[in-house]
Amino acid sequence: MSDRIMFSTKERLRRRTPAAGIDREEYIEHLVEEFHTTTNVEAQEQVSANLANFAYDPVNYPFLKKSSCLELFIQTLSLPNDKLVLHGIAGICNLCLDEYFESVILAPTNLAAITALLPKDNTEIVLQALATLTLLTTPKTKEQICIPKVVRDIQRLRESKHIPIKRLASVFIEDNCTKTEIIQLKLLQNIRKNLSQSIRQFCTVEQFRVGDEVTVVKRITQKEVDDFARLTGDTNPIHTTQVPESKRVVHGALLNGLVSGVIGTRLPGPGTVVLSQKLHFLRKCYVNEEVEICVRLVENRKIMRVQFECQQEGEIVFKGDARLMMTHFRL
């Protein structure tokens, strides 16, 4: 991102303005008035572009404050015209390091209008919004800006094909998230990718019969156990390389997660909501050994019931049952 500060002074501004020229303060007020009164969209686009350029130079800040130019920029963010949105967020980005303008921009509704731009398809708008948030985020404002949804949106931008967006998103995440938070973001992102690859249409109760069964065989690796430990915070040494592999145990909740995966994608499948579960952990389940996960439909009505079990080397290590409901849902 290029340097946004122009080292202008009032004296230099006076030298740049012809003796017979219009007063800068008056000109900015005329521009703001024209934006609000004209019905010509092209005129609004030209005016907002000019005002965004004026916002680049701190010597104009007093005039921009007096004319309520920031309020105009914020107003454009909710308009359907991408040029107006771009000029508005560019102007906000230019103003946001000023203490007065910063306090206005950080008002909850104004900040929400900026963060709402992050998922847009227009890369220029996204880059300006991301730059604005990067400049605004300090130890004092971090808690207000780095809410989960905003961080998730910026994490997704790290995968952008637009190189400046990708780099700036990485800088934001690395500067404002802990290593643990970054790992959790990556894990959640991988989960979403896996879900997006499993596009299935919603199923109805009538498609199933009592006795329907699905069996999946899975080898749970140490890496998967480690990832689950980081995601949940359950770093009990019995799950880690601190103990010999022959004694290393898989998290019980991870086994239940595998069962949930079968329920949510295979039987009954997408659209399933778990209402209640009964769980029984009968034996230890060891890392790097195959686990056979079986889910069986035992009641088929509006509230369905399945029984499930996980076996390792022919012995049941985990079993239970769950009451489920199908929803009208489509991935």
Residue pairs with C-beta under 8 A, 6 or more apart in sequence:
1 131
1 134
1 164
1 168
4 56
4 93
4 94
4 97
5 58
5 97
6 56
6 57
6 58
6 59
8 57
8 58
8 59
9 59
10 59
12 59
13 24
13 59
17 23
17 24
22 30
24 60
24 63
25 62
25 63
25 66
25 67
28 51
28 54
28 60
28 63
28 64
28 67
28 69
29 63
29 66
29 67
31 47
31 50
31 51
31 54
31 67
32 47
32 51
32 67
32 68
32 69
32 72
34 43
34 47
35 44
35 47
35 48
35 51
35 72
36 72
38 44
38 47
41 81
44 81
44 84
45 81
45 83
45 84
45 87
48 72
48 73
48 76
48 83
48 84
48 87
48 88
48 91
49 83
49 87
51 64
51 69
51 72
51 73
51 87
51 91
52 73
52 87
52 88
52 90
52 91
52 94
54 60
54 63
54 64
54 69
55 64
55 69
55 73
55 90
55 91
55 94
55 95
56 94
58 98
61 95
61 98
61 100
61 101
64 70
64 95
65 100
65 101
69 91
70 91
70 92
70 95
70 101
70 104
70 105
72 88
73 87
73 88
73 89
73 91
73 92
73 95
74 88
74 92
74 105
74 110
74 113
75 88
76 84
76 85
76 87
76 88
77 85
77 88
77 89
77 113
77 114
77 116
77 117
78 113
79 85
79 88
82 122
82 125
85 117
85 122
85 125
86 122
86 124
86 125
86 128
89 114
89 117
89 125
89 128
89 129
89 132
90 128
92 105
92 114
92 128
92 132
93 128
93 131
93 132
93 135
95 101
95 105
96 102
96 105
96 132
96 135
96 136
97 135
102 136
104 110
105 111
105 114
105 132
105 136
106 136
106 141
106 144
111 144
111 145
114 129
114 132
114 133
115 129
115 133
115 145
115 149
115 150
115 153
117 125
117 126
117 128
117 129
118 126
118 129
118 130
118 150
118 153
118 154
118 157
119 153
120 126
120 129
123 160
123 162
123 165
126 157
126 160
126 162
126 165
127 162
127 164
127 165
127 168
130 154
130 157
130 165
130 168
130 169
130 172
131 168
133 145
133 150
133 154
133 172
134 168
134 171
134 172
134 175
136 145
137 145
137 146
137 172
137 175
137 176
142 176
146 176
146 177
151 173
151 176
151 177
151 181
151 185
152 185
152 188
154 169
154 172
154 173
155 169
155 173
155 185
155 186
155 189
156 189
157 165
157 166
157 169
158 166
158 169
158 170
158 173
159 166
159 189
160 166
160 169
173 182
173 185
174 182
177 185
180 230
183 230
183 231
184 230
184 231
187 227
187 230
187 231
195 331
196 331
198 265
198 270
198 331
199 331
200 265
200 269
200 270
200 331
201 270
201 330
202 270
202 271
202 326
202 327
202 328
202 329
202 330
203 268
203 269
203 270
203 271
203 326
204 326
205 268
205 300
205 301
205 302
205 304
205 326
208 267
208 268
208 297
208 300
208 304
209 297
209 300
210 297
210 298
210 299
210 300
211 296
211 297
212 267
212 296
212 297
213 267
213 294
213 295
213 296
213 297
214 262
214 266
214 267
214 294
214 295
215 292
215 293
215 294
215 295
216 258
216 262
216 266
216 292
216 293
216 294
217 290
217 291
217 292
217 293
218 258
218 290
218 291
218 293
219 288
219 289
219 290
219 291
220 250
220 254
220 258
220 285
220 287
220 288
220 289
220 291
221 287
221 288
222 241
222 245
222 248
222 287
222 288
224 254
225 239
225 240
225 248
225 250
225 251
225 254
225 287
226 240
228 234
228 251
228 253
228 254
228 257
229 235
229 236
229 239
229 240
229 251
232 251
232 253
234 251
234 253
237 243
238 247
238 248
238 249
239 248
239 249
239 250
239 251
239 287
240 248
241 248
245 287
245 288
246 286
247 286
248 286
248 287
248 288
249 284
249 285
249 286
249 287
250 285
250 286
250 287
250 291
252 279
252 281
252 285
252 318
255 281
255 285
255 291
255 310
255 317
255 318
256 277
256 279
256 318
256 320
258 291
258 293
258 310
259 293
259 295
259 308
259 310
259 318
259 320
260 274
262 293
262 295
262 308
263 272
263 274
263 295
263 306
263 308
263 322
263 324
264 270
264 272
266 295
267 295
267 297
267 306
268 297
268 304
268 306
268 324
268 326
270 329
270 330
270 331
271 326
271 327
271 328
271 329
271 330
272 324
272 325
272 326
272 327
273 324
273 325
273 326
273 327
274 322
274 323
274 324
275 303
275 322
275 323
275 324
275 325
276 322
276 323
277 320
277 321
277 322
277 323
278 320
278 321
278 322
279 318
279 320
280 318
280 319
280 320
281 317
281 318
282 316
282 317
282 318
282 319
283 312
283 315
283 316
283 317
284 317
285 291
285 310
285 312
285 317
285 318
286 312
289 312
289 313
290 312
291 310
291 311
291 312
291 317
292 310
292 311
292 312
293 308
293 309
293 310
294 308
294 309
294 310
294 311
295 306
295 307
295 308
296 306
296 307
296 308
297 304
297 305
297 306
298 305
298 306
298 307
298 321
299 305
302 325
303 323
303 324
303 325
304 323
304 324
304 325
304 326
305 321
305 322
305 323
305 324
306 321
306 322
306 324
307 319
307 320
307 321
308 319
308 320
308 321
308 322
309 316
309 318
309 319
309 320
310 316
310 317
310 318
310 319
311 317
